[in-house]
């Protein structure tokens, strides 16, 4: 089968097309013919030697965790899916899933039937980003109706889902994003927006219950500065750079709680998310769809940090 692999860590240019054997499903697994695969920041970070490189080990390996496609074959013991079912999922994360390829295998319950209202290219943009936002808001932070939620990088892949899920949960949603994206984010449900290029968000926002930090302290001390926005008992969930001992200490000293976070495969949550999408409660933003062979171009664009929503690679017609 066709795939995009790399033989060394480095820039986007290390990504290249290869031919590798098609995987076979083990008991309780399904073989999925991939129609489209999403591209996420963890992909380019791992390609360069960061991200999940410590889990995957040294190259060669095939990146990609977001997939949407069709069940081709089921292993013994699979009762929830059948050949021909259209599915989407985030298999194996943080272990290698090999989504930049024509086929993947994974446990059947790491997939869900894709939203009926979406094509595969849009559905491939959902799993990792939407699961990250959903699990942060519901499982980690426990957002409740009426709370004030601040979302950094609100226009990104995870951010635009977080805005919509927080609104669905009844929160007052505040986002940081460039001014050009404010009208779009208001349409998704954001109540307040801060242009981080024109104002310091910690001076513009106060009395926040939950901060969803999708930027991290590695960029202008975003996590640490976010503590200034929290009210007593507030919570901050930091994703890209995690939560340092110093951040935990500062948060606890002020009566806050700081949580690190890593997304998990969750077919049940994807089923619920598909229901929200099909009900029209959640929109999926795909900035562009590129052919699989242009994975390197997708990485270059994602590294610029200006993507609205998601980038997707088309694997099959």
C-alpha positions as CSV (number, residue, x, y, z in Angstrom):
1,X,0.0,0.0,0.0
2,X,0.9,3.7,-0.5
3,X,2.2,5.6,2.6
4,X,4.2,8.6,3.6
5,X,7.1,7.8,5.8
6,X,10.4,9.3,7.1
7,X,13.8,7.8,7.7
8,X,15.1,10.5,10.0
9,X,14.0,13.4,12.1
10,X,14.0,16.8,10.5
11,X,12.0,19.3,8.4
12,X,9.1,18.6,6.2
13,X,11.4,17.5,3.4
14,X,12.1,14.2,5.3
15,X,8.6,13.0,4.4
16,X,8.5,10.8,1.4
17,X,6.2,8.2,-0.3
18,X,6.9,4.5,0.2
19,X,5.3,1.2,-0.6
20,X,4.7,-1.0,2.5
21,X,2.8,-4.2,3.2
22,X,-0.9,-3.8,4.0
23,X,-1.6,-4.6,7.7
24,X,-3.8,-7.5,8.7
25,X,-6.4,-7.1,11.6
26,X,-5.8,-9.1,14.7
27,X,-8.8,-10.4,16.8
28,X,-11.0,-7.5,18.0
29,X,-9.4,-5.2,15.3
30,X,-10.7,-3.8,12.1
31,X,-8.9,-3.0,8.8
32,X,-9.9,0.4,7.6
33,X,-9.4,1.7,4.1
34,X,-8.4,5.3,4.7
35,X,-10.1,7.9,2.5
36,X,-8.7,10.9,4.3
37,X,-6.4,11.7,7.2
38,X,-6.2,14.8,9.3
39,X,-2.9,16.7,10.0
40,X,-2.3,17.9,13.6
41,X,0.5,19.9,15.3
42,X,1.7,16.7,17.1
43,X,2.5,15.3,13.6
44,X,5.0,18.0,12.7
45,X,6.4,18.1,16.2
46,X,7.0,14.3,16.1
47,X,8.4,14.5,12.6
48,X,11.1,16.9,13.9
49,X,12.0,14.8,17.0
50,X,9.6,16.2,19.6
51,X,5.9,15.4,20.1
52,X,5.4,11.6,20.4
53,X,8.9,10.7,19.1
54,X,9.7,9.4,22.5
55,X,6.9,6.9,22.2
56,X,7.4,6.0,18.5
57,X,11.2,5.7,18.8
58,X,13.6,6.4,16.0
59,X,12.4,6.5,12.3
60,X,11.3,5.0,10.0
61,X,7.7,5.4,11.0
62,X,4.4,6.5,9.4
63,X,2.7,9.5,11.1
64,X,-1.0,10.3,11.3
65,X,-3.7,9.6,13.9
66,X,-6.8,11.1,12.4
67,X,-8.5,8.8,9.9
68,X,-11.8,8.5,8.1
69,X,-12.6,5.6,5.9
70,X,-14.4,2.4,5.3
71,X,-14.2,-0.9,7.2
72,X,-12.6,-3.4,4.8
73,X,-12.2,-6.4,7.1
74,X,-13.0,-7.4,10.7
75,X,-11.0,-9.6,13.0
76,X,-12.5,-12.3,15.2
77,X,-14.5,-10.9,18.1
78,X,-15.6,-7.7,16.4
79,X,-19.3,-7.2,17.0
80,X,-19.9,-3.4,16.6
81,X,-18.7,-2.9,13.0
82,X,-19.0,-4.7,9.7
83,X,-17.3,-4.4,6.3
84,X,-18.6,-1.4,4.4
85,X,-19.3,0.7,7.5
86,X,-18.0,4.3,7.2
87,X,-16.0,5.1,10.3
88,X,-13.7,7.7,11.8
89,X,-11.3,7.6,14.7
90,X,-8.0,8.4,16.4
91,X,-6.5,4.9,16.7
92,X,-3.7,3.9,19.0
93,X,-2.7,7.4,20.2
94,X,0.1,8.0,21.4
95,X,1.4,4.8,19.8
96,X,1.9,4.7,16.0
97,X,-1.3,4.5,14.0
98,X,0.1,5.0,10.6
99,X,-2.7,7.3,9.3
100,X,-0.7,8.6,6.4
101,X,-1.4,5.4,4.5
102,X,-4.1,3.6,2.5
103,X,-5.0,1.2,5.3
104,X,-4.8,1.1,9.1
105,X,-5.7,-1.5,11.7
106,X,-6.8,-0.8,15.2
107,X,-9.2,-2.1,17.9
108,X,-12.8,-1.7,16.6
109,X,-13.9,0.3,19.7
110,X,-11.4,3.0,18.9
111,X,-13.5,3.9,15.9
112,X,-17.1,5.2,15.6
113,X,-19.4,5.6,12.7
114,X,-18.6,8.9,11.0
115,X,-21.1,11.7,11.1
116,X,-23.7,11.1,8.4
117,X,-23.7,14.8,7.5
118,X,-19.9,14.9,6.7
119,X,-17.8,13.6,3.9
120,X,-14.7,11.7,4.7
121,X,-12.5,14.8,4.2
122,X,-14.4,16.7,6.9
123,X,-14.7,13.7,9.2
124,X,-10.9,13.2,9.1
125,X,-10.5,16.7,10.6
126,X,-12.5,15.7,13.7
127,X,-11.1,12.9,15.9
128,X,-7.9,14.1,17.6
129,X,-8.9,17.8,17.8
130,X,-12.5,17.2,18.9
131,X,-11.6,14.5,21.4
132,X,-8.9,16.8,22.9
133,X,-11.5,19.6,23.3
134,X,-14.2,17.3,24.6
135,X,-12.1,15.4,27.1
136,X,-10.5,18.6,28.5
137,X,-13.9,20.3,29.0
138,X,-15.9,17.3,30.3
139,X,-13.5,14.9,31.9
140,X,-10.5,17.0,33.1
141,X,-11.9,20.5,33.8
142,X,-15.5,19.4,34.4
143,X,-17.0,22.6,32.9
144,X,-20.5,23.4,34.3
145,X,-23.2,25.6,32.9
146,X,-22.7,29.3,33.7
147,X,-18.9,29.1,34.1
148,X,-16.5,31.4,32.3
149,X,-14.1,29.5,30.0
150,X,-11.1,31.1,28.3
151,X,-9.7,29.3,25.3
152,X,-6.3,30.2,23.8
153,X,-5.8,29.6,20.1
154,X,-9.5,29.5,19.7
155,X,-9.4,29.5,15.9
156,X,-7.2,26.4,15.6
157,X,-8.1,22.8,15.2
158,X,-8.7,22.1,18.8
159,X,-9.8,25.6,19.6
160,X,-12.7,25.9,17.3
161,X,-14.1,22.6,18.7
162,X,-13.5,23.8,22.3
163,X,-15.5,27.0,21.6
164,X,-18.5,25.0,20.4
165,X,-18.3,22.3,23.1
166,X,-18.0,24.9,25.9
167,X,-21.0,26.8,24.5
168,X,-22.9,23.5,24.2
169,X,-22.1,22.9,27.9
170,X,-23.6,26.3,28.8
171,X,-20.4,28.2,29.4
172,X,-19.6,31.8,28.8
173,X,-16.9,31.5,26.2
174,X,-13.9,33.8,25.8
175,X,-11.3,33.2,23.1
176,X,-8.0,34.6,22.0
177,X,-7.4,34.9,18.3
178,X,-6.3,37.4,15.6
179,X,-9.0,40.0,14.9
180,X,-9.6,38.7,11.3
181,X,-11.1,35.5,12.9
182,X,-13.3,37.1,15.4
183,X,-16.5,37.2,13.3
184,X,-16.2,33.6,12.5
185,X,-15.6,32.6,16.1
186,X,-18.6,34.6,17.2
187,X,-20.6,32.6,14.7
188,X,-19.4,29.4,16.5
189,X,-20.6,30.7,19.8
190,X,-17.8,32.8,21.3
191,X,-19.1,35.5,23.6
192,X,-15.9,37.6,24.0
193,X,-12.8,37.7,21.9
194,X,-9.3,39.2,22.5
195,X,-6.9,40.0,19.8
196,X,-3.7,38.8,21.3
197,X,-1.6,40.9,18.9
198,X,-3.3,44.1,20.1
199,X,-3.8,43.5,23.9
200,X,-2.4,41.4,26.8
201,X,-5.2,39.0,27.4
202,X,-4.5,39.0,31.2
203,X,-5.3,42.7,31.2
204,X,-8.5,42.2,29.2
205,X,-10.0,39.1,30.9
206,X,-10.9,38.5,34.5
207,X,-13.0,36.2,36.7
208,X,-12.4,33.0,34.6
209,X,-13.3,29.6,35.9
210,X,-11.4,27.5,33.4
211,X,-8.5,28.2,31.1
212,X,-8.0,25.9,28.1
213,X,-4.4,26.7,27.1
214,X,-3.6,25.4,23.7
215,X,-0.4,27.4,23.4
216,X,1.6,26.7,26.5
217,X,4.3,28.5,28.5
218,X,6.8,28.0,25.6
219,X,5.2,31.0,23.8
220,X,5.3,34.2,25.8
221,X,4.6,32.4,29.1
222,X,0.9,31.9,28.2
223,X,0.1,29.4,30.9
224,X,1.7,31.4,33.7
225,X,0.1,34.7,32.5
226,X,-3.3,32.9,32.3
227,X,-3.2,32.5,36.1
228,X,-3.9,36.2,36.3
229,X,-7.3,35.7,34.7
230,X,-8.6,33.0,37.1
231,X,-11.0,33.5,40.0
232,X,-10.5,31.6,43.3
233,X,-10.9,27.9,42.7
234,X,-10.2,28.3,39.0
235,X,-8.7,25.5,36.8
236,X,-6.2,25.6,34.0
237,X,-5.5,22.8,31.6
238,X,-2.3,23.2,29.6
239,X,-1.8,21.1,26.5
240,X,1.3,21.7,24.3
241,X,4.0,22.1,26.9
242,X,2.2,20.4,29.8
243,X,2.2,21.7,33.4
244,X,5.6,22.4,34.9
245,X,6.3,22.0,38.6
246,X,6.6,25.8,38.8
247,X,3.2,26.3,37.3
248,X,1.6,23.9,39.7
249,X,3.3,25.6,42.6
250,X,2.2,29.0,41.5
251,X,-1.3,27.8,40.9
252,X,-1.7,26.0,44.2
253,X,-0.3,29.0,46.1
254,X,-3.2,31.1,44.7
255,X,-5.9,28.5,45.2
256,X,-6.0,27.3,41.6
257,X,-5.7,23.8,40.1
258,X,-3.4,23.1,37.1
259,X,-3.9,20.0,35.0
260,X,-1.6,18.4,32.4
261,X,-3.5,16.7,29.6
262,X,-3.0,14.0,26.8
263,X,-5.9,12.9,24.6
264,X,-7.0,9.2,24.6
265,X,-8.8,7.2,21.9
266,X,-12.5,7.1,22.7
267,X,-15.0,5.6,20.3
268,X,-17.9,6.3,22.6
269,X,-17.1,10.0,22.8
270,X,-16.8,10.1,19.0
271,X,-20.3,8.7,18.7
272,X,-21.6,11.5,20.9
273,X,-19.6,14.1,19.0
274,X,-21.0,12.7,15.7
275,X,-24.5,13.2,17.1
276,X,-23.8,16.9,17.9
277,X,-22.4,17.4,14.4
278,X,-25.3,15.7,12.7
279,X,-27.7,17.8,14.8
280,X,-26.1,21.0,13.6
281,X,-24.8,21.9,17.0
282,X,-21.1,21.7,16.0
283,X,-19.5,22.8,12.7
284,X,-16.2,21.4,11.3
285,X,-13.8,23.8,9.7
286,X,-11.4,22.5,7.1
287,X,-9.1,25.2,5.7
288,X,-7.7,23.0,2.8
289,X,-7.5,19.4,1.5
290,X,-4.3,18.3,-0.1
291,X,-3.3,15.0,-1.7
292,X,-1.4,12.5,0.5
293,X,1.8,13.1,-1.5
294,X,1.8,16.7,-0.4
295,X,2.0,15.9,3.3
296,X,5.2,18.0,3.5
297,X,3.4,21.0,2.3
298,X,0.7,20.5,4.9
299,X,3.3,20.4,7.6
300,X,4.9,23.6,6.4
301,X,1.6,25.4,6.5
302,X,0.7,24.0,9.9
303,X,4.0,25.1,11.3
304,X,3.2,28.7,10.4
305,X,0.5,28.7,13.1
306,X,-2.1,30.6,11.1
307,X,-4.4,27.7,10.1
308,X,-8.1,28.2,10.6
309,X,-9.5,24.9,11.7
310,X,-7.8,21.9,10.1
311,X,-5.7,20.7,7.2
312,X,-6.6,17.3,5.7
313,X,-4.8,14.9,3.3
314,X,-6.9,13.0,0.7
315,X,-5.7,9.4,0.5
316,X,-8.3,7.9,-1.8
317,X,-11.2,9.0,-4.0
